[in-house]
Amino acid sequence: MGIILAVITAVCWGSIVLVSQKLGGDSYSQTLGMTIGALVFSIVTFFIVHPDINSLVMIVGAISGALWVVGQRFQFATVDHLGVAKTVPLSTGMQLFGTTLFGVLVFHEWKTKTEIIIGIIAIVVIILGAVFTSIRDKNNKEDGGTNYKRGYLILLLSTAGYVGYVVIVKWFKVGGWEAILPQAAGMFIGGLLLTFTGKPFNKFAVRNILTGILWSTGNITLLLSLPKIGVATSFSLSQTGIIISTLGGIFILKEKKSKRQIIFVIIGCLLIIAGGVMLGLTKR
């Protein structure tokens, strides 16, 4: 049952960018709609679970949610420059690298020689996978230019938000169930602040409430899978969702890629997943 829950997480999170692109709208309406969906879901969950929430949980959760919005808002913006097939695997690899770096340097998660060796190999594999997914086709005029440079800069900002969203909760040792509602509140407020200049209140924001519910479903199933199969397996399985969004970007959204690029993207995704699994082995 635990593995099934973790796979549901992978399917939900791996489908978010793909679904949002199919639903339409720009990064502003997509972000706002997603935060509204997450807030609605968290309110319902709160009245079912009744978690204990104090002032520290409220503050940390809200900041975590606001940082998540930064990550998601600019990931959507990156898609406009790099496409889904390139953005998602790169984003996944950079998030794994960033959270692992904090885990090692700040939380001292790698304590044995075996963990250090596996962890270093995992990081190298992830970086290699990210490089494979970002290979451009020089013969494709649409595959390069200033948009790529801008896209990579935006993706760095997105990654910083995602990493901060995870690290701050762990730093203050806030439980998952307790953090859900404060995080969603922070997501919604942050979403309003980051999108108000783009006139996000439209039909596309309403449509993208579905992506917020999709994200929240993945978040809940991950929390439920942790005590059943452990952090290592849950964490690793949750990363496999990039296959859905990456291949979906190529074959469903019809993003233009040469055969050579498709092969490299698939290899890159497999390497990032392998690195994620290896990183999972270092977590206790």
Summary of the structure (lengths in Angstrom):
residues: 284
radius of gyration: 18.1
end to end distance: 20.4
largest distance: 57.5
contacts: 1073
relative contact order: 0.26
helix: 83%
strand: 0%
